[in-house]
Amino acid sequence: MKIKSEHISTENFKIFGKVVAAPTVNPTSQAQDYKFWSDIANYLIEGETEIGICTVYKQRKNYINGMERHVRTPEILIPIDAPFILPLVIDRKDEDQVKAFQCNLGEAVVINKAVWHGACLPVGKDESSYFVIFRKGTPHEDVEKKNIKTIEIE
């Protein structure tokens, strides 16, 4: 199976979580040397959080054949040095229905708890990194993985 990624937006991503992008409204506070926008996104994480970095490498073709989820925490992903493509399962009852979203620099995503997702794929570079923020201990205590039919993402 082959799917095409689409640019992420608040509307097309809402079943998976939230998109964080540059606001288009007036800043909450500003002065000559800064502008600040408050509350452009929110999420609830019970307990202490951790920030990690994931580096992904371009493959000959963008194939995915596995997903993971975290049932006790949302997951926040922020591109550091290049856009990425994020694959997610659309329907929990049909694990082969996957959608893929491109997240550009200056954007971030908040993936809801228990949403199946794959590792991000780099766009435009041989490798790229992104910040990963979730409940402390998640990589050791709250990762459920599963295999899916191989999907190519364009």
N, C-alpha and C positions, 0 to 999 in steps of 0.2 A: 504494500500500500504506500502511496505517496500523498503528502499533504503540503499545502503552501502556507507559509507563515503570513500573518497580517500584523500591521502596526497596532500596538496595544492602545486601547482607549477606555475611558471610564465605562462607556456603554457595553463594549464587547467583552470586557473582563469581569463585569459585576458578579457573575455566578461563581467566580473563582476567588474574588477578593477585591482589593482596591488598587487603583493606579494613583501614583503620586507624581504630579507634574507641576511645572511652573504655574503659579496662579495667574489668573487674568483679571483679578479684582484689585482694588486699592489695597496697599499694605496696611497692616495693623498699626505699624509704627514706622516713622521714617524721620531722618534728619539729613543734613547736607552730605554726610559720609556713609549712610546706610539706608536700606529698606528692609523691613522684616514682615513676613507673613506668618501669622500664627494659625495653628490648627488646620493645616491643609490636608492632613490625614490623621486617622487615629486607629488604634487597635488595642486589644487587651491581652496582655501576657501576665499570667499569674506567676509570681516569683521573680527571681533574679534573671537578667538577660545576659546573653553573650553575643559578641560580634566576632565573626570569622571571615576569612577570605577564601574563596574558591577560584582556582585557576583552571580554565578549560582549554582544550587544544583542538584545533581544526583537524577534522578527519577528511579522508578522501571524499566521502559522501556523508551527509548528515543523517546517519541512521540512529534510531533509538530502539531499544528493546527491553527497557526496564523503567520502572517508576518507583517513587517512594512517597510516603506521607508521614505526617506527624500529627497524632491525634490530640496532643495536649497543648499545642502552640501554633499560632500563625507564624509565617516565615516571611521576612522582609528581604528583598534582593535589590541591590543598588549597583549598577554598572560603574566600574572604576575607570577603565581605559578604552573601552569599546562597547558598542551595542551588543546585546545578546538575544538569542531566541529561546523562549521558555515554552517547553511542551507540557500540556496538562490533559488529563482525562476529562472529557466532557460529561459523561454519564457514568456514575458509579456502578450501574448495572451492566454496562457494556464497555469493558475496559479497552476495547479496540477503537473507540471513538475518541480520537485525540485532536486537540487544537493546538496551534503554536502561535505565539505572540512575540513580536520584536519589541524590545525595550531599549530605547536610545539613551545616550548620555544625557543627564539632566532629568531623567525619569527614574522611578522606582516602582516596585510592586509589593503589595502585601497579600500573600497567599493565605486564604483562610485555613483554619484547622482542618485536618483530615482530607485535604484536597490532594489527589494523586498528581505528582509532577515529576518531570525528568530533570537531569542536569541541564544547565543552560548550554547553548551552542554559540561559539564566538561568531561575530559578524564582521567581516572586513579585515580581520587580522588572523595570524596563525595561532595566536593564543590571546586570551583576555581574562581579566579577573573581575570579580564582583564581591561586594560585601554581603554577608549572610548574617541576619540578626534573628534570633529566636530565644526561647527559654533555655536557660543554662542547663547543660547536660543533655540536651536533645540528641546530639550525635551518638551518645552512649546509652540513652534510656528510652528514646521515643522515635525510632526509625523503623518503619515497616516497609519492606521492599517486595516487589513482585515483578515477574517477567511479563512482557506483553509481546504480541506479534510484532515483528520488525517493521518499523515505519520510516520512510525517508521523508525528510523535511527540506523543502526548498526555501 
